[in-house]
Amino acid sequence: MMAGSSMSTPTSGAAPERARSPRLAGSPHPQLRSLLPRGYAGFTEATTPRHLVMPASTSVPVVVKILDSPHRPPAFVMGARGGPTVVEGECAPSYLEVMLAPLAAYTLLGLPMEELSSQLVDLTDVLGAAGRRLGEQLREAPAWQQRFRLLDQFLLRRLADGPQPSPEIGRAWELLVASGGAVPISQIAGEVGWSHQHLIVKFRQQAGLRPKTAARLIRFDGVWRRLDEPRPADWGQIAADSGYADQAHLVREFRRFTGTTPTAFLAGPAPGNGKPQG
């Protein structure tokens, strides 16, 4: 297991990370866009809130502080996680964040993803001197657009040189996404020609979570998409559309993955959409 710090469970003093606003949004290079589902995001002294809860997610956040703070390393990566976790202490005054899709993280970070699961790890411990140089370059760049382009260049090099997910795990992920997380794991194992246990082991190695946990989070992504729509939330309809047995089932999963209820989540700060910067 790579040295890192585990992340704590939510407390009432932290707000959902999706509520951060304003944010500066950057579009990655076309070769990277499918690997970085939320693009590049820059956060500044004007961004609020500064105490955050990160929901459960298959994605792997990479954060580089532009202005340092007492909490956490100057650049760090957070592994995929099956439950919500608090980012302890205030966020840095200014930082850059990119969310890596799970199989992209395996290639771009170049190590077994299970070593990062539910951990917060110094980026230098993951990437060595290359991670330290990246942080220095991003902090020295005078503008956000230049930072986004530097990150493009760095990730394109990592993409060319990093390990590739096995075809079986790539297919397993495709089946999970295409079904909204509904396809049985035993059916996936049969389709890719592996035993159930071998699929679990390899999936954790390359995606960072057990396939059943990933399936539940993929189903929950449907809830996030509905909440991003500019219309009032109809929880019964959202539950039906997202593949839940009923509204009570959705509420249980919402609490499990975010640490709060749907009603409390919507009563909090509204998410910020950001200003395009490239």
C-alpha positions in Angstrom: 0.0 0.0 0.0 1.3 3.4 -0.9 1.9 5.8 2.0 -1.0 8.3 2.3 -3.6 9.6 4.6 -7.1 8.1 4.8 -10.0 10.6 4.5 -12.5 11.2 7.3 -16.2 10.8 7.3 -18.5 13.9 6.8 -19.3 16.4 9.5 -21.9 19.1 9.6 -19.4 21.9 9.0 -18.5 20.9 5.5 -20.4 21.6 2.2 -20.7 19.4 -0.9 -17.7 19.9 -3.3 -20.2 20.5 -6.2 -21.2 23.8 -4.5 -17.8 25.4 -5.1 -18.2 28.7 -7.0 -16.9 30.6 -8.8 -14.6 28.2 -10.8 -12.6 28.8 -13.9 -13.3 26.1 -16.4 -10.8 24.8 -19.1 -11.4 22.4 -21.9 -8.7 19.7 -22.3 -7.0 18.7 -25.5 -9.4 16.6 -27.7 -7.4 13.4 -27.0 -8.0 13.9 -23.3 -11.6 14.9 -23.1 -13.1 11.5 -22.7 -10.6 10.8 -19.9 -11.3 13.9 -17.9 -15.1 14.0 -17.5 -15.2 17.4 -15.8 -12.4 19.1 -17.7 -10.0 21.4 -15.9 -11.2 23.6 -13.0 -9.3 26.5 -11.4 -10.4 27.8 -8.0 -9.3 31.2 -6.5 -9.5 33.3 -3.4 -13.1 34.1 -4.4 -14.2 30.5 -4.3 -16.6 29.4 -1.6 -17.2 27.2 0.4 -13.8 26.3 1.7 -14.7 23.3 3.8 -15.8 20.4 1.5 -17.3 17.0 1.5 -16.2 14.8 -1.4 -19.0 12.3 -2.4 -18.3 8.7 -3.2 -17.0 8.6 -6.8 -15.2 6.4 -9.3 -13.3 9.4 -10.5 -9.8 10.3 -9.2 -9.2 13.9 -8.4 -5.7 15.4 -8.9 -5.2 18.8 -7.1 -2.2 21.2 -7.5 -2.2 24.2 -5.2 -1.3 27.5 -6.9 -1.1 29.2 -3.5 -0.1 26.9 -0.7 -1.9 26.2 2.6 -1.2 24.4 5.9 -3.4 21.4 5.0 -2.3 18.6 2.6 0.7 18.4 0.3 1.3 21.1 -2.4 0.0 18.6 -5.0 -2.0 15.5 -4.2 -4.2 12.8 -5.6 -7.3 11.3 -4.0 -8.2 7.7 -4.9 -11.6 6.4 -5.9 -13.9 6.0 -2.8 -17.0 4.1 -2.0 -18.3 6.6 0.6 -18.2 10.4 1.3 -15.1 11.9 2.8 -14.3 15.3 4.3 -11.3 17.3 3.0 -10.0 18.3 6.4 -9.2 22.0 7.0 -9.8 24.9 4.6 -9.0 24.5 0.9 -5.9 26.3 -0.4 -6.5 30.0 -1.5 -6.0 29.0 -5.2 -5.7 25.5 -6.8 -6.2 23.6 -10.0 -8.2 20.4 -10.0 -8.8 17.7 -12.6 -11.0 14.6 -12.2 -9.5 11.5 -13.9 -11.9 8.8 -15.1 -10.9 5.6 -13.3 -9.3 3.7 -16.2 -7.7 6.9 -17.4 -6.2 7.3 -13.9 -4.6 3.8 -14.2 -2.8 4.9 -17.4 -2.0 8.5 -16.5 -0.8 7.8 -12.9 0.9 4.5 -13.9 0.2 2.4 -10.8 -2.5 0.0 -9.4 -5.5 2.0 -8.5 -6.3 -0.1 -5.4 -3.1 1.5 -3.8 -4.9 4.8 -3.9 -8.4 3.7 -2.9 -9.9 6.1 -0.3 -6.4 7.6 0.3 -5.0 11.1 -0.2 -1.4 10.8 -1.4 1.3 13.4 -2.3 1.5 13.6 -6.1 5.3 13.3 -5.8 4.9 9.9 -4.1 2.9 8.8 -7.2 4.8 10.4 -10.1 8.2 11.2 -8.5 10.2 14.1 -9.8 7.8 14.6 -12.7 5.0 15.3 -10.3 7.1 17.9 -8.4 8.1 19.6 -11.7 4.5 19.7 -12.8 3.5 21.5 -9.6 6.4 24.0 -10.0 5.5 24.8 -13.6 1.8 25.3 -12.9 2.6 27.6 -10.0 5.0 29.7 -12.1 2.6 30.1 -15.0 1.1 33.6 -15.0 -2.5 32.7 -16.2 -5.0 29.9 -16.0 -5.1 29.2 -19.7 -1.3 28.6 -19.7 -1.8 26.2 -16.7 -4.4 24.3 -18.6 -2.2 23.9 -21.6 0.8 22.8 -19.5 -1.4 20.1 -18.0 -2.5 19.1 -21.5 1.1 18.6 -22.5 2.0 16.6 -19.3 -1.1 14.3 -19.5 -0.6 13.7 -23.3 3.0 12.4 -22.5 1.6 10.2 -19.7 -1.1 8.9 -22.0 1.5 7.8 -24.5 3.8 6.1 -22.0 1.4 4.7 -19.3 0.0 1.2 -18.9 -3.2 0.4 -20.7 -6.2 -1.3 -19.1 -6.7 -4.8 -20.1 -9.3 -5.3 -22.9 -11.4 -7.4 -20.4 -11.6 -4.5 -17.9 -12.2 -2.0 -20.6 -15.1 -4.1 -21.8 -16.4 -4.6 -18.2 -16.4 -0.8 -17.8 -18.3 -0.3 -21.1 -20.9 -2.8 -20.0 -21.4 -1.1 -16.7 -21.8 2.3 -18.2 -24.0 1.2 -21.0 -26.4 -0.5 -18.6 -26.4 2.4 -16.0 -24.8 0.0 -13.5 -27.6 -2.6 -13.9 -25.8 -5.5 -15.6 -25.0 -8.3 -13.1 -21.3 -8.7 -12.4 -21.6 -12.5 -13.0 -22.8 -11.7 -16.5 -19.8 -9.4 -17.1 -17.5 -12.1 -15.9 -19.0 -14.6 -18.3 -18.8 -12.2 -21.3 -15.1 -11.3 -20.7 -14.2 -15.0 -20.1 -13.0 -14.6 -16.5 -14.1 -16.1 -13.2 -16.1 -13.8 -10.9 -13.2 -13.6 -8.4 -10.6 -12.8 -11.1 -12.7 -10.0 -12.4 -13.0 -8.5 -9.0 -9.2 -8.6 -8.4 -8.3 -7.1 -11.8 -11.1 -4.5 -11.6 -9.9 -3.3 -8.2 -6.3 -3.1 -9.6 -7.2 -1.1 -12.6 -10.4 0.9 -11.5 -9.7 1.1 -7.8 -13.1 -0.2 -6.6 -14.9 -3.5 -6.6 -17.2 -3.8 -9.7 -20.3 -3.9 -7.6 -19.4 -0.6 -5.9 -18.6 0.9 -9.3 -21.9 -0.2 -10.6 -23.8 1.5 -7.8 -21.8 4.7 -8.4 -22.5 4.6 -12.1 -26.2 4.3 -11.3 -25.9 7.2 -8.9 -24.3 9.3 -11.7 -27.8 9.3 -13.3 -29.0 11.2 -10.2 -26.3 13.8 -10.5 -27.2 14.3 -14.2 -30.9 14.9 -13.2 -29.9 17.3 -10.5 -27.9 19.3 -13.0 -31.0 19.9 -15.0 -32.7 23.4 -14.6 -35.9 22.1 -13.2 -37.3 21.1 -9.8 -36.3 17.7 -8.5 -39.0 15.1 -8.6 -37.4 12.4 -6.4 -39.9 9.7 -7.3 -39.3 10.3 -11.0 -35.5 10.5 -10.5 -35.6 7.2 -8.6 -37.5 5.5 -11.4 -35.4 7.0 -14.2 -32.1 6.1 -12.5 -33.0 2.5 -11.9 -33.9 2.5 -8.2 -36.6 0.3 -6.7 -38.4 3.3 -5.2 -37.7 6.7 -3.7 -36.7 5.3 -0.3 -34.0 3.2 -2.0 -32.7 6.3 -3.7 -32.6 8.2 -0.4 -30.6 5.5 1.3 -28.1 5.5 -1.6 -27.9 9.3 -1.6 -27.1 9.3 2.1 -24.5 6.5 1.7 -22.7 8.3 -1.1 -23.0 11.9 0.0 -23.3 11.8 3.7 -26.6 13.8 3.6 -30.2 13.5 2.4 -31.5 14.8 -0.9 -33.5 17.5 0.8 -30.5 18.7 2.9 -28.3 18.6 -0.2 -30.6 20.8 -2.2 -31.0 23.3 0.7 -27.2 23.9 0.6 -25.2 26.3 -1.6 -26.0 26.0 -5.3 -23.3 24.6 -7.6 -21.3 27.1 -9.7 -21.0 26.4 -13.4 -17.8 28.4 -14.0 -16.6 30.7 -16.7 -15.0 29.1 -19.7 -11.3 29.8 -20.0 -10.2 27.8 -23.0 
